[in-house]
Amino acid sequence: MLDCFKAYPVKRKKGTHGAWTAFETVFTQWRGGVRYPETMSNRPTPSSFYAARLTRPGAVLAPMAGYSDAPMRQLASEHGALWTVSEMISARGLVMGGDTERLNLGRPYPGEAGRVVQLFGAEPEVLAEAVGRAEAWFAPAALDLNMGCPVPKVRGKGGACLLQTPEVAFTLIRAMRSATSLDVSAKIRLGWDSDRSVEVAQGLAAAGAALITVHGRTSRQRYTGEADWDAIARVAASVDVPVVGSGDILSADHARVRQRSGVAAVMIGRGAVGNPWIFRALSTGDDTAPDLDTRAHTALRHAELQTRFYNDDSGRLTLRPLRKVLPRYLPDRPELHADLVQVVDLDDVRRALAPVLGGLPGAANATWAPGAAPGEYAGNHS
Ligand SMILES: Cc1cc2nc3c(=O)[nH]c(=O)nc-3n(C[C@H](O)[C@H](O)[C@H](O)COP(=O)(O)O)c2cc1C
């Protein structure tokens, strides 16, 4: 079971990141080992990010520890996601100088724009300092506070625990805001064991949150039952900042139904694993199902992005983390899954996908039905 506080093991080559000062990170980007001046248009305009993005149609890629890393975010963005959110990053880890947070969890892919960095923590001074570091190192478009992670070992330190002590969360939002001119938002569950979402959301808005995302379950529920979209709608009606709704959206049609609940946008997590086309459908209205060839090539591209991004300087040399993702691109080809869940490097991926990469006869698409099996993810997540 994936621990949502766990970070990837990482080895860093000395000196590869030390020069990422605030100035450099904002004004330069890394492309194949050469630093180029970044265009001003790539930079988020302070304090207007969410408002600007919400003028477009589309959906948001959810923060998902172990999933919403740079390659997944890149594919989601290329397919039209309104914005993406990083895996949650420990504020304390960032401040104490954790290379894991710095390199794997927070590092943008070259040219990444429209990515929100999510922080986890419970101490105002630490969060304020972490905001400064995140802004300097990761060039985020906005900062988000995690108020949903129910992992037992971090209870009492932040995440969903803040739903029991919302006044602490309000202090955290104020502290984060004092440290940046970028938008600061929060992502909550409905409550700890009962629904307090309206009260919590109103306090967060009063503290200056520019946007609130609501996952329609309590922390106690974890992933049982269904997300309560009536409760999400009540929050949306009770605050004058935009509310993004999250929970159980597996198809574009389903997202369209949920969009009518008064939310400013919907967020998609598990339903986007192996299915970036859900963002294309919601941003352009193009519901065409991707054919087998497209899906196989996109799975391969995901593996290539993974290799390129993590082999750069982080030492995350294998494709093991993609084993849980690649079969999602090909739910209608179960005979390939045994090989896909054993890949170590790109050659393995090419070999596993070989029967479908050439668009062989029998590559019919009729049975493609994207969507996650929620049970696979059941665990300690926000
Ligand atoms: C594997 C996994 C990891 C998650 N990690 C985070 C996280 O780091 N931060 C967060 O706010 N939510 C996290 N979540 C919650 C999702 O963002 C989302 O709110 C939830 O999964 C419901 O949406 P969905 O049904 O579209 O997946 C995680 C969920 C899953 C399944």
The ligand as an SDF file (V2000), in Angstrom:
LIG
                    3D

 31 33  0  0  0  0  0  0  0  0999 V2000
   -2.6250    7.1980   -4.7660 C   0  0  0  0  0  0  0  0  0  0  0  0
   -3.2350    8.4930   -4.3130 C   0  0  0  0  0  0  0  0  0  0  0  0
   -2.4200    9.4910   -3.8020 C   0  0  0  0  0  0  0  0  0  0  0  0
   -2.9760   10.7060   -3.3800 C   0  0  0  0  0  0  0  0  0  0  0  0
   -2.1520   11.6920   -2.9190 N   0  0  0  0  0  0  0  0  0  0  0  0
   -2.6710   12.9100   -2.5930 C   0  0  0  0  0  0  0  0  0  0  0  0
   -1.8270   13.9920   -2.2120 C   0  0  0  0  0  0  0  0  0  0  0  0
   -0.5890   13.8850   -2.1720 O   0  0  0  0  0  0  0  0  0  0  0  0
   -2.4280   15.1710   -1.8840 N   0  0  0  0  0  0  0  0  0  0  0  0
   -3.7880   15.3430   -1.9060 C   0  0  0  0  0  0  0  0  0  0  0  0
   -4.2890   16.4250   -1.5910 O   0  0  0  0  0  0  0  0  0  0  0  0
   -4.6060   14.3430   -2.3070 N   0  0  0  0  0  0  0  0  0  0  0  0
   -4.0780   13.1420   -2.6460 C   0  0  0  0  0  0  0  0  0  0  0  0
   -4.9060   12.1370   -3.0800 N   0  0  0  0  0  0  0  0  0  0  0  0
   -6.3590   12.3930   -3.2030 C   0  0  0  0  0  0  0  0  0  0  0  0
   -6.7180   12.8400   -4.6470 C   0  0  0  0  0  0  0  0  0  0  0  0
   -6.1500   14.0800   -4.9410 O   0  0  0  0  0  0  0  0  0  0  0  0
   -8.2470   12.9260   -4.8590 C   0  0  0  0  0  0  0  0  0  0  0  0
   -8.7920   13.9380   -4.0550 O   0  0  0  0  0  0  0  0  0  0  0  0
   -8.9550   11.6220   -4.5490 C   0  0  0  0  0  0  0  0  0  0  0  0
   -8.2620   10.5190   -5.1010 O   0  0  0  0  0  0  0  0  0  0  0  0
  -10.3930   11.5900   -5.1030 C   0  0  0  0  0  0  0  0  0  0  0  0
  -10.3750   11.8280   -6.4770 O   0  0  0  0  0  0  0  0  0  0  0  0
  -10.4520   10.6530   -7.6050 P   0  0  0  0  0  0  0  0  0  0  0  0
  -11.6250    9.7950   -7.2680 O   0  0  0  0  0  0  0  0  0  0  0  0
  -10.5880   11.4190   -8.8930 O   0  0  0  0  0  0  0  0  0  0  0  0
   -9.1790    9.8840   -7.5150 O   0  0  0  0  0  0  0  0  0  0  0  0
   -4.3780   10.9120   -3.4610 C   0  0  0  0  0  0  0  0  0  0  0  0
   -5.1810    9.8930   -3.9730 C   0  0  0  0  0  0  0  0  0  0  0  0
   -4.6370    8.7000   -4.3910 C   0  0  0  0  0  0  0  0  0  0  0  0
   -5.5480    7.6390   -4.9510 C   0  0  0  0  0  0  0  0  0  0  0  0
  1  2  1  0
  2  3  1  0
  2 30  2  0
  3  4  2  0
  4  5  1  0
  4 28  1  0
  5  6  2  0
  6  7  1  0
  6 13  1  0
  7  8  2  0
  7  9  1  0
  9 10  1  0
 10 11  2  0
 10 12  1  0
 12 13  2  0
 13 14  1  0
 14 15  1  0
 14 28  1  0
 15 16  1  0
 16 17  1  0
 16 18  1  0
 18 19  1  0
 18 20  1  0
 20 21  1  0
 20 22  1  0
 22 23  1  0
 23 24  1  0
 24 25  2  0
 24 26  1  0
 24 27  1  0
 28 29  2  0
 29 30  1  0
 30 31  1  0
M  END
$$$$
